[in-house]
Structures are given as C-alpha cells and as structure tokens.
Amino acid sequence: MLQTLSAELEQRLRAWILSSLESGRNVLSGGYQGTVLFYREGEVRLVVKVPPRSPWQRPLLIQTLRHEYRVYQRLDGLAGVPRCYGLLDGCFLVLEYIDGLSLRDGAIGDRARFFEDFRGLLEELHRRGVAHADLKKKDNILITADNRPYLVDFGVACLRKPGYAPVNHWLFEMAVRFDFNAWIKHKYRRHYEEVTAADRSYLRPTYLERASRLFKQPYRAVRRKIRHRFLR
C-alpha cells in the first residue's frame, strides 16, 4: 500500500505503469538501470522508477530500488529531497515529481544562497546517516524555480549503520567526503584555486578522486585542443 495515495489511484497507477512500458510512452529516462516514468493526473505528479525486464538484471535492480526506498524512509520530511510514497508491488518506486532543471541544464540565480542551502542540505542528510555519494553527476542535483536545490537518485547512497560497524562507518565517511567534494566542485566550477579559506575544510579529495583527476585532466586538455582546432 502506498503512503497517502488512495487505493483507487494505486490501482490506476499499476495499470498505467504496464501500459506505459508496453507503449514506450511517459518515459523520462531509460537504460540498463531501468526506466523512469512520469505520471500526471490532475494535480498529482509522480515519478515511478521501474526495474528492467531482463531476468539477469531485474533481481539486482529490484534490490537497488528497495535500498533506495530505505534511504527515502530515513529522509522522510526533509526539504530538498523528493517525497517517497513507497514501493508499489515491491518493485516500483513511487516518488514526488520535482519541477526543476538539473544543474547541467538550469541556471542558478543567487549562487551564494543556492550553495549555502545545498551545504545545509548535505549536513542534514549526513546527520540522518545518509550520504548520497553520486553528486558529481549534475543530473542528480535539481534547481527549482525559487532557486532551491533538490537531490535525486539515491540508488548508490550509503546508509550509516547504528552500533559497532567499522567497515560501514568507514565507507560512510568516504561517501560524506564525496558529497562535500562534489559541492566544492560545483560551487567553484572546478576552479579549486579559488576555494575560500572558509570552504577549504570541506575539500578532502579521496585517493580514488585524486587518481581519477590525474587521468581526467590530460583528457580534458586534449579535448579542448581538438575542439579549438576544428571549431575555430
């Protein structure tokens, strides 16, 4: 049973999902990780994440959606995170639709305010024992019309376990560092030399990120040269 959605709407939603998959309509995105559908009925607007039909991929992706559902349960009521209505039939994740543009496509109005709100959102996420871990991807950060950040796609988020769990706690701390390093990256647009003294404490690249940067920087330099050569 989905939270706060009527049984009638739940039944219509179930039929709509099957119809959308058969017809290929109402698709926001799709790929090896499954399909994301957009549902609209009057004032109700929802996003539904559907696992792939492949018998090889489906069991793993259902587990991923169930993990994501647990993440949303821990973040329930937090502004800046879509509301989760539950798992329909144990495999369709039903979420609030956020009307906004991704950081890749949208324009930030007041950058200082936006990134201050973004940092506060991360701090509350981490206080609740959740680290997103995939925020370098601009599509996972939305900008709303009132210049507020929303975070989406918690499929690889890390949940901090209570009690004695040293491996999990170490992984969680790494994921927290990923989140803040991504915040710095987006705030300063990769111009790390411009990071202020106040923000520098949030920049703690992991060994993995340092190694990745060693490969990415030469690649970007070559790409810029090629683009300049053929587009001038």
C-alpha positions as CSV (number, residue, x, y, z in Angstrom):
1,M,0.0,0.0,0.0
2,L,1.4,3.4,-1.0
3,Q,1.5,6.1,1.7
4,T,-1.1,8.9,1.4
5,L,-2.2,7.7,-2.1
6,S,-5.7,6.3,-2.4
7,A,-6.3,2.6,-3.2
8,E,-8.1,3.8,-6.4
9,L,-5.1,5.8,-7.5
10,E,-2.8,3.0,-6.7
11,Q,-4.8,0.6,-8.9
12,R,-4.8,3.1,-11.8
13,L,-1.1,3.6,-11.3
14,R,-0.4,-0.1,-11.6
15,A,-2.3,-0.4,-14.9
16,W,-0.7,2.8,-16.2
17,I,2.8,1.5,-15.5
18,L,2.2,-1.6,-17.5
19,S,0.6,0.4,-20.3
20,S,3.5,2.9,-20.4
21,L,6.1,0.1,-20.6
22,E,4.2,-1.6,-23.4
23,S,3.7,1.6,-25.5
24,G,7.0,3.3,-24.6
25,R,5.1,6.5,-23.6
26,N,5.6,8.7,-20.5
27,V,9.3,7.8,-20.3
28,L,11.6,10.4,-18.6
29,S,14.7,8.3,-18.9
30,G,15.8,4.7,-19.5
31,G,18.8,2.5,-19.7
32,Y,20.4,-0.6,-18.2
33,Q,19.3,0.6,-14.7
34,G,15.7,0.5,-15.7
35,T,13.1,3.0,-16.7
36,V,11.9,6.3,-15.1
37,L,8.3,7.2,-15.9
38,F,6.4,10.5,-15.4
39,Y,2.7,10.2,-14.2
40,R,0.3,13.1,-14.2
41,E,-3.4,13.1,-13.2
42,G,-4.8,16.5,-12.3
43,E,-2.6,18.0,-9.6
44,V,-0.9,14.6,-8.9
45,R,2.5,14.4,-10.5
46,L,4.7,11.4,-9.7
47,V,8.0,9.8,-10.8
48,V,8.0,6.0,-11.0
49,K,11.3,4.0,-11.2
50,V,10.8,0.6,-12.8
51,P,13.4,-2.2,-12.9
52,P,14.4,-3.7,-16.2
53,R,12.6,-6.7,-17.5
54,S,15.7,-8.7,-18.2
55,P,15.8,-11.7,-15.9
56,W,19.5,-11.2,-15.4
57,Q,19.3,-7.5,-14.4
58,R,15.9,-7.4,-12.7
59,P,16.6,-9.1,-9.3
60,L,19.7,-6.8,-8.7
61,L,17.9,-3.7,-9.7
62,I,14.9,-4.5,-7.5
63,Q,17.3,-4.8,-4.6
64,T,18.7,-1.4,-5.6
65,L,15.2,0.2,-5.6
66,R,14.5,-1.4,-2.2
67,H,17.7,0.1,-0.9
68,E,16.7,3.5,-2.3
69,Y,13.3,3.2,-0.6
70,R,15.1,2.6,2.8
71,V,17.1,5.8,2.1
72,Y,14.0,7.8,1.4
73,Q,12.4,6.5,4.6
74,R,15.3,7.9,6.6
75,L,15.0,11.2,4.8
76,D,11.2,11.5,5.2
77,G,10.1,15.1,5.6
78,L,13.4,16.6,4.6
79,A,13.0,19.7,2.4
80,G,15.3,19.3,-0.7
81,V,14.5,15.6,-1.1
82,P,11.5,14.3,-3.1
83,R,8.8,12.7,-1.0
84,C,8.6,8.9,-1.4
85,Y,5.2,7.2,-1.5
86,G,6.6,3.7,-1.3
87,L,7.2,0.6,-3.3
88,L,4.3,-0.5,-5.4
89,D,4.1,-4.3,-5.6
90,G,7.5,-4.4,-4.0
91,C,9.4,-3.3,-7.2
92,F,8.1,0.1,-8.5
93,L,9.5,3.1,-6.5
94,V,6.9,5.9,-6.5
95,L,8.3,9.4,-5.8
96,E,7.1,13.0,-5.8
97,Y,7.9,14.8,-9.1
98,I,10.1,17.8,-8.6
99,D,9.6,20.6,-11.1
100,G,13.1,21.8,-11.7
101,L,16.1,21.7,-14.1
102,S,19.2,19.8,-13.5
103,L,22.4,21.6,-12.6
104,R,23.6,20.7,-16.1
105,D,20.7,22.4,-17.8
106,G,19.4,25.1,-15.4
107,A,20.7,28.5,-14.4
108,I,21.3,29.3,-10.7
109,G,20.0,32.7,-9.7
110,D,21.7,33.6,-6.4
111,R,24.7,31.3,-6.3
112,A,25.7,32.2,-2.8
113,R,22.3,31.4,-1.4
114,F,21.9,28.3,-3.5
115,F,25.2,26.7,-2.4
116,E,24.6,27.7,1.2
117,D,21.3,25.9,1.0
118,F,23.0,23.0,-0.7
119,R,25.6,22.7,2.0
120,G,22.9,22.8,4.7
121,L,21.0,20.0,2.9
122,L,24.1,17.9,2.8
123,E,24.7,18.4,6.5
124,E,21.2,17.3,7.4
125,L,21.5,14.3,5.1
126,H,24.7,13.2,6.9
127,R,23.1,13.9,10.3
128,R,20.4,11.4,9.4
129,G,23.0,8.9,8.4
130,V,22.7,9.2,4.6
131,A,25.5,10.1,2.2
132,H,24.4,10.5,-1.5
133,A,27.8,9.5,-2.9
134,D,26.9,10.4,-6.6
135,L,26.6,14.2,-6.6
136,K,29.4,14.9,-9.0
137,K,26.8,13.9,-11.6
138,K,25.0,17.2,-12.3
139,D,21.8,15.4,-13.3
140,N,21.3,14.4,-9.6
141,I,21.0,18.0,-8.5
142,L,17.9,20.0,-9.4
143,I,17.3,23.7,-9.3
144,T,13.7,24.8,-8.6
145,A,12.1,28.0,-9.8
146,D,12.7,29.5,-6.4
147,N,16.4,28.8,-6.6
148,R,16.4,25.8,-4.2
149,P,18.5,22.7,-4.5
150,Y,16.9,19.2,-4.6
151,L,18.8,16.0,-4.6
152,V,17.5,13.0,-6.5
153,D,18.6,9.4,-7.4
154,F,19.8,7.8,-4.2
155,G,20.4,4.4,-5.7
156,V,24.1,4.3,-4.6
157,A,23.6,6.2,-1.4
158,C,25.4,4.9,1.8
159,L,23.4,4.3,4.9
160,R,25.3,4.5,8.2
161,K,24.5,1.6,10.4
162,P,24.0,2.0,14.2
163,G,26.3,0.4,16.7
164,Y,29.6,-1.1,16.0
165,A,30.1,-1.4,12.2
166,P,33.7,-0.2,11.4
167,V,33.7,-1.1,7.7
168,N,30.3,0.5,7.1
169,H,31.3,3.6,9.1
170,W,34.5,4.0,7.1
171,L,32.5,3.7,3.8
172,F,30.0,6.2,5.1
173,E,32.8,8.7,5.9
174,M,34.2,8.2,2.4
175,A,30.8,8.9,0.9
176,V,30.4,12.0,3.1
177,R,33.7,13.3,1.6
178,F,32.5,12.5,-1.9
179,D,29.4,14.7,-1.2
180,F,31.3,17.7,0.1
181,N,34.0,17.4,-2.6
182,A,31.2,17.4,-5.2
183,W,29.7,20.5,-3.5
184,I,33.1,22.3,-3.8
185,K,33.4,21.2,-7.4
186,H,30.1,22.6,-8.5
187,K,30.3,25.7,-6.4
188,Y,33.7,26.7,-7.8
189,R,33.2,25.1,-11.3
190,R,36.5,23.1,-10.9
191,H,38.5,26.3,-10.1
192,Y,39.9,24.8,-7.0
193,E,42.5,27.7,-6.6
194,E,39.5,30.0,-5.8
195,V,38.2,28.0,-2.9
196,T,37.9,30.3,0.1
197,A,39.6,29.6,3.5
198,A,36.1,29.0,5.0
199,D,35.2,26.3,2.4
200,R,38.6,24.6,2.3
201,S,37.8,22.4,5.2
202,Y,35.1,20.8,3.1
203,L,37.5,19.8,0.4
204,R,39.1,16.5,1.2
205,P,39.8,14.5,-2.0
206,T,40.0,10.8,-1.5
207,Y,42.8,8.7,-3.1
208,L,40.3,7.5,-5.7
209,E,39.3,11.0,-6.6
210,R,43.0,12.1,-6.8
211,A,43.8,9.2,-9.1
212,S,40.7,9.9,-11.3
213,R,41.8,13.6,-11.6
214,L,45.2,12.6,-12.8
215,F,43.6,10.9,-15.8
216,K,40.8,13.3,-16.4
217,Q,42.9,16.5,-16.6
218,P,45.1,15.4,-19.6
219,Y,41.9,14.1,-21.3
220,R,40.1,17.4,-20.9
221,A,43.2,19.3,-22.1
222,V,43.4,17.2,-25.3
223,R,39.6,17.5,-25.8
224,R,39.9,21.3,-25.5
225,K,42.7,21.4,-28.1
226,I,40.7,19.3,-30.6
227,R,37.6,21.4,-30.1
228,H,39.6,24.6,-30.6
229,R,41.4,23.2,-33.7
230,F,38.2,22.1,-35.5
231,L,35.8,24.8,-34.4
232,R,37.8,27.9,-34.9
